[in-house]
């Protein structure tokens, strides 16, 4: 039981970290891409 609980905690922590990183990375990528295209188009 202890081993299973530890494995679950580790898996959940990894999933949470992945979701947080993706949630923070996607908006940044979306924000970075349009401005570069707009600036190149304007120039």
SERO-4910 file (N, C-alpha, C, O; in steps of 0.05 Angstrom, whole numbers):
BEGIN
 pado doro    nc1    nc2    nc3   cac1   cac2   cac3    cc1    cc2    cc3    oc1    oc2    oc3
  Unk    A     17    -24      0      0      0      0     18     25      0     13     44    -15
  Unk    A     38     25     17     56     49     18     69     54     -9     70     76    -19
  Unk    A     78     32    -21     92     35    -47     73     46    -68     80     63    -84
  Unk    A     48     36    -68     28     46    -88     22     76    -83     21     91   -102
  Unk    A     19     83    -58     12    112    -52     35    129    -61     31    151    -73
  Unk    A     60    121    -57     83    137    -66     83    139    -96     89    161   -107
  Unk    A     78    117   -110     78    118   -139     56    137   -149     60    152   -168
  Unk    A     33    135   -136     11    153   -145     18    182   -140     13    199   -157
  Unk    A     30    187   -117     38    215   -111     58    225   -132     57    248   -142
  Unk    A     78    208   -138     98    216   -158     85    221   -185     91    241   -198
  Unk    A     68    203   -194     55    205   -220     38    231   -220     38    246   -240
  Unk    A     23    236   -199      6    260   -198     23    285   -199     17    304   -212
  Unk    A     45    285   -184     63    308   -183     74    313   -211     75    336   -220
  Unk    A     82    292   -225     93    295   -253     71    307   -271     77    324   -287
  Unk    A     47    296   -269     25    306   -286     19    335   -280     15    351   -299
  Unk    A     19    342   -255     13    370   -247     35    388   -258     29    410   -269
  Unk    A     60    380   -255     82    396   -266     80    400   -296     83    422   -306
  Unk    A     73    378   -310     71    379   -339     48    398   -347     51    414   -365
  Unk    A     26    396   -333      3    414   -340     10    443   -334      3    461   -350
  Unk    A     23    448   -312     30    476   -305     50    487   -326     47    509   -336
  Unk    A     70    471   -333     90    480   -352     77    485   -379     82    506   -392
  Unk    A     60    467   -388     46    470   -414     28    495   -413     27    511   -432
  Unk    A     14    498   -391     -5    521   -388     10    547   -390      1    567   -401
  Unk    A     35    548   -378     50    572   -378     65    576   -405     69    598   -414
  Unk    A     73    554   -418     89    555   -442     71    562   -466     79    578   -483
  Unk    A     47    550   -468     30    555   -491     23    585   -495     27    595   -517
  Unk    A     14    598   -474      7    627   -477     32    643   -486     29    661   -502
  Unk    A     55    637   -475     80    651   -483     85    647   -512     92    666   -527
  Unk    A     83    622   -521     89    616   -549     68    631   -567     75    642   -587
  Unk    A     43    630   -559     22    643   -574     27    673   -575     22    686   -595
  Unk    A     36    685   -553     42    714   -552     66    720   -569     67    741   -582
  Unk    A     86    703   -569    111    709   -584    107    706   -614    118    722   -629
  Unk    A     90    687   -623     88    682   -652     74    705   -666     85    715   -686
  Unk    A     49    714   -658     35    734   -673     50    760   -676     52    772   -698
  Unk    A     63    771   -654     77    797   -656    100    795   -677    104    814   -692
  Unk    A    114    772   -678    136    770   -697    125    771   -725    136    784   -743
  Unk    A    103    757   -730     91    757   -757     81    785   -763     84    795   -786
  Unk    A     68    798   -744     57    825   -749     80    844   -754     78    861   -772
  Unk    A    101    843   -739    123    861   -743    136    857   -770    142    876   -784
  Unk    A    140    832   -778    152    826   -804    133    836   -826    142    847   -846
  Unk    A    107    833   -823     88    842   -843     88    872   -845     87    884   -866
  Unk    A     89    885   -821     88    915   -821    114    925   -834    113    944   -850
  Unk    A    136    913   -828    162    922   -839    163    915   -868    183    920   -882
***
